[in-house]
C-alpha cells in the first residue's frame, strides 16, 4: 500500500472513449488503453475511464550534477543542476544504461514539487534537470515543478528522447529553458533497437525551436548502427538547415549495456572521424565518454581559440565572447 501522501494525479492529454477506454495523447505512440491497464511507458494507468499518472511526486532518483553531465555545454556552463527522474520510459532501448529505472518496476519516494524547489534552493543550484529516464512520462510532475521553479528564478532543463506530441510541447514551453534531445540514429536503429521512429523526434525538435528553447543534441554512436559518415553527414546537414549551424552536437562513445552486450565500445578513432565530418557543417561538435579536453572544450568558430575550457566536469575559463576576435558564442551564459 502506498503511503498516504501519495495521491494519483489525473493525467493531461488524453481522450475518453466508450466502455471506459482512453486514448493517451502525450507522445506519438497515442496508446489505446483498456480499463485497469497502462500504456507503453507503464506510468499512466486507466482507472475507470480516467487516465492517471502513477509517478507524480514519486522520484526514483534525486541528485546534484554538473550541467555538463546532461550534456549541456552552452547553457549555464560551470553551474550545477538538481537532477530528478521517475521510473518509466516511452522507449525500450536495448542499449539503455539506466534500464533498471527506465524499464524496471515502478518505485520511488514521495517528494512534492514544493519539496523539489526547497531542495534546489538549499543546494543553490542554477537549474532543475528532468533527466535519467524520459521526462515526457512524468510530464505532470515536471510541469507543476517547473512552474514553481520559474517563480523562484530557477531554470528548467530536459534531457529527452524527443518523443512527445505538439500540444504537450506548447504547454510546457513557457517554463522550459533548455533541452538536450538524443537523436538515436537512422530509422533502422529506431525500429530495431528502440521500438520507435525517427520522424516524430525531428518534428518535436522543430517545435522546441519554434518556442526559442535552447537546444543541444546528443547521438550515442553504436558500432554498425549509426557510425557511418553518411549518417553523420545527413544529421549534421539536417541540424544546420533546421536548427542552425551553432546548435551543439555531442557524439558519445557507446559502451555495452543492458541487452546490447555483444558489441565492443565505439573506437575512438571512429568518433574522431565522425567529429571531423560533423564539423564540416556545424560550429560546435563534442565527443562524449572519451575524456579528452581537446574534444570537450569549446573553440571560437572564427579564430579557433579556446573560449570554454573543459576537462571532464572540471571547467576552466568561460567566455561568452572570444577575446581574440570578439566572436559571440551562441548559448545561455547567465
ABEGO torsion letter per residue (X at the ends): XBBAABBBBBBBGBBBBBGGBBBBAABAAGBBBBBGBBBAAGABBBBGGBBBBAABGBBABBBBBBAAAOBBAABGBGBBBBBBBBBEBABBBAABAAAAAAABBBBEBBBBAAAAAAAAAAAGBABBBBBGBBAAAAAAAAAAAAAAAAAAGBBBBBBBAGBBBAAAAAAAAAABABBBBBBAEBAAAAAAAAGBBAAAAAAAAAAAAAAGBBBBBBBBBBBGAAABAAAAAAAAAAAAAAAEAABBBBBBBBBBBEABAABBBBBAAAAAAAAAAAAAABABBBBBGAGBAAAABBBBAAAGBBABBBBEABBBBBBABBAAAGBBBBEBAX
